[in-house]
Amino acid sequence: MASSAEPMLIEDVQFVEAADGQRLALTEVRRGSTPAAGERAFLLVHGFAQNRRAFSLGPMPEVLLQRGARVFLGELRGHGGSKAPDDHHWNMATHLELDCPALIEGVRARAGVERP
């Protein structure tokens, strides 16, 4: 748990684009105004009927930040900040083949790491 002297966690929400043009929310969680300079970056992705709050309200981001990692929370299409596509049609394959690669590439680009 963060002490009262430590700054609150900041969520910096940005968007990445899947290969089919769908915009997906990718949130970096950090302390203070600048990202950590860690060599490690983690992408946490929620379960079904959830969003980034599944992690941001729990201890995992804090634990990773304390270990010097950069922490990103990805939201699959139709969840949280990633709005549902106009046709409202997607499935597990869509998440695995389009959403996850876009979120991983977004973390790679923002954190400057080869493998999140």
C-alpha positions in Angstrom: 0.0 0.0 0.0 1.2 3.5 -0.7 1.9 5.7 2.3 0.4 9.1 2.5 3.7 10.7 1.6 3.9 8.9 -1.7 2.1 10.4 -4.7 -1.1 8.7 -6.0 -0.9 6.5 -9.0 -1.5 8.4 -12.2 -3.3 6.8 -15.2 -2.2 8.1 -18.6 -4.8 6.8 -21.1 -3.7 6.7 -24.7 -5.0 4.8 -27.7 -3.6 2.3 -30.1 -5.2 1.0 -33.3 -5.8 -2.6 -34.2 -5.2 -3.9 -37.7 -8.9 -3.5 -38.5 -8.9 0.2 -37.4 -10.5 -0.4 -34.0 -9.2 2.1 -31.3 -8.1 0.4 -28.1 -7.4 2.1 -24.8 -3.9 1.5 -23.4 -3.3 3.1 -20.0 0.1 3.5 -18.4 0.0 3.5 -14.6 2.8 5.4 -12.9 3.9 7.6 -10.0 4.5 11.3 -10.7 4.6 13.0 -14.1 7.3 11.0 -15.8 7.3 7.2 -16.5 9.8 4.9 -14.8 13.0 4.3 -16.7 12.8 0.5 -16.1 14.0 -2.1 -18.6 10.9 -4.2 -17.9 7.3 -3.4 -19.0 4.2 -5.3 -18.2 0.9 -5.4 -20.0 -2.0 -6.4 -17.8 -5.3 -7.3 -19.7 -8.6 -7.7 -17.9 -11.0 -10.7 -18.1 -14.4 -10.7 -19.8 -17.0 -8.2 -18.5 -14.2 -6.2 -16.9 -12.0 -3.3 -17.7 -8.7 -1.8 -16.5 -10.2 -1.3 -13.0 -9.8 -5.1 -12.5 -6.1 -4.2 -12.0 -5.9 -0.5 -11.2 -8.0 -1.0 -8.0 -5.8 -3.9 -6.9 -2.2 -4.3 -5.7 -0.6 -5.6 -8.9 0.4 -2.3 -10.5 1.9 -1.0 -7.3 3.9 -4.2 -6.8 5.4 -4.0 -10.3 6.1 -0.2 -10.0 8.0 -0.8 -6.8 10.2 -3.2 -8.6 11.0 -0.6 -11.3 8.8 -1.9 -14.1 6.6 0.2 -16.3 2.9 -0.9 -16.1 0.3 -0.8 -18.8 -3.3 -1.8 -18.6 -4.9 -2.8 -21.9 -8.6 -2.8 -22.6 -10.1 -5.1 -25.2 -12.7 -3.8 -27.7 -16.0 -3.3 -26.1 -14.5 -2.9 -22.6 -13.8 0.3 -20.7 -12.2 3.0 -22.8 -12.1 0.7 -25.9 -15.6 1.3 -27.3 -17.5 -1.4 -29.1 -17.1 -1.5 -32.8 -20.0 -0.2 -34.9 -21.2 -3.7 -35.8 -20.9 -4.8 -32.2 -19.5 -8.1 -33.5 -16.3 -9.7 -32.1 -15.2 -12.9 -30.5 -12.2 -14.4 -28.7 -10.3 -14.7 -32.0 -10.8 -11.0 -32.5 -9.2 -10.3 -29.1 -6.3 -12.7 -29.7 -5.6 -11.9 -33.4 -6.3 -8.1 -33.5 -6.5 -6.6 -30.0 -3.7 -8.2 -28.1 -1.0 -7.7 -30.9 -2.0 -4.0 -31.1 -1.8 -3.6 -27.3 1.6 -5.4 -27.2 3.0 -3.2 -30.0 1.7 -0.1 -28.1 3.6 -1.1 -25.0 6.7 -1.9 -27.0 6.7 1.5 -28.7 5.9 3.5 -25.5 8.3 1.6 -23.2 11.0 1.0 -25.7 11.2 -2.7 -24.8 11.4 -5.7 -27.2 9.2 -8.0 -25.2 6.6 -6.7 -22.6 
